[in-house]
Amino acid sequence: MKSILVTIVAVSCALALFAGGVALAETTNWMDELTSSVNFYKSRYPTTNNEPANWEPYLSEMSLMKKAAIRGDVETVRVGMAKWFTMLKNREYGINPKAADELFRIAVLATPFEEYKISVPTPAH
């Protein structure tokens, strides 16, 4: 009887951990999608007007937000996404305007605005 109870408890714990992992993955999937998109455009548009573009601040900000999401820090994600959208709108760090516009559109489609209480941004230039 005791071994059955231990087995039930072990299975319950495993299921809870698995469900938590699935929920966490769903929470950050959109961030992984945006990171992949940045990497795509980074390789496609390494320069703008023959000047090197600096894509690292976009990737760094996304990494910080993902860590915050994993911790459950909604405020940091909200503030970080506002900053990220502003960087895109202003084409900060010399990124290609076409890449900035396309990333902006991808981010608008991927970002769970309501979940993180993120203000819907105004369109890029």
C-alpha positions in Angstrom: 0.0 0.0 0.0 2.8 2.4 0.9 4.6 1.8 -2.4 1.4 2.5 -4.3 1.0 5.8 -2.4 4.7 6.7 -3.1 4.2 5.9 -6.8 1.0 8.1 -7.0 2.8 11.0 -5.3 5.8 10.6 -7.6 3.6 10.5 -10.7 1.7 13.5 -9.5 4.9 15.5 -8.9 6.2 14.5 -12.3 2.9 15.6 -14.0 3.0 18.9 -12.1 6.6 19.6 -13.2 5.8 18.6 -16.8 2.7 20.8 -16.9 4.7 23.7 -15.4 7.3 23.2 -18.1 4.7 23.2 -20.8 3.1 26.4 -19.4 6.5 28.1 -19.2 7.4 27.1 -22.8 4.1 28.6 -23.9 4.8 31.7 -22.0 8.1 32.3 -23.7 7.5 30.8 -27.2 6.6 34.2 -28.6 9.9 35.6 -27.3 11.8 32.7 -29.0 9.9 33.5 -32.2 11.0 37.2 -32.0 14.6 36.2 -31.2 14.7 33.9 -34.2 13.2 36.7 -36.4 15.9 39.1 -35.2 18.6 36.6 -36.0 17.1 36.1 -39.4 17.2 39.8 -40.2 20.6 40.2 -38.6 22.0 37.7 -41.1 20.0 39.2 -44.0 20.7 42.9 -43.3 24.1 43.0 -41.5 24.6 46.6 -42.8 22.6 49.7 -43.6 24.0 52.1 -46.2 27.3 50.2 -45.9 27.5 50.8 -42.1 27.4 47.8 -39.8 24.1 47.4 -38.0 24.2 46.5 -34.3 21.6 43.8 -33.7 22.9 42.8 -30.2 20.8 45.3 -28.2 17.7 43.8 -29.7 18.8 40.3 -28.8 20.0 41.3 -25.4 16.7 43.0 -24.5 14.8 39.9 -25.6 17.0 37.7 -23.5 16.4 39.9 -20.4 12.7 39.8 -21.0 12.7 36.0 -21.4 14.5 35.7 -18.1 12.0 38.0 -16.5 9.1 36.0 -17.9 10.5 32.8 -16.5 10.7 34.5 -13.1 7.1 35.8 -13.5 8.2 39.4 -13.6 5.4 40.8 -15.8 6.5 44.4 -15.2 10.0 43.9 -16.6 8.5 42.2 -19.7 6.0 45.1 -20.1 8.7 47.8 -19.8 11.1 45.8 -22.0 8.7 45.3 -24.8 7.8 49.1 -24.8 11.6 49.8 -25.1 11.9 47.1 -27.8 9.1 48.5 -29.9 10.6 52.0 -29.5 14.0 50.7 -30.7 12.4 49.3 -33.8 10.4 52.4 -34.5 13.4 54.5 -34.3 15.6 52.0 -36.1 18.1 52.3 -33.3 21.6 50.9 -33.7 21.6 51.4 -37.5 19.3 48.5 -38.4 17.8 48.4 -41.9 14.5 50.2 -42.1 12.8 47.4 -44.0 14.0 44.9 -41.4 12.8 47.2 -38.6 9.3 47.5 -40.2 9.0 43.7 -40.8 10.2 42.9 -37.2 7.7 45.4 -35.9 4.8 43.7 -37.7 6.0 40.3 -36.6 6.2 41.5 -33.0 2.7 43.0 -33.1 1.4 39.6 -34.2 3.4 37.5 -31.8 3.3 39.6 -28.6 0.6 38.7 -26.0 -0.3 42.3 -25.2 -3.1 41.5 -22.8 -1.2 38.9 -20.8 1.7 41.4 -20.0 -0.4 44.6 -20.0 1.7 45.9 -22.9 0.3 49.0 -24.7 -0.4 48.4 -28.3 2.3 50.4 -30.1 1.7 52.8 -32.9 2.9 51.6 -36.3 6.5 52.1 -37.4 7.4 55.1 -39.6 
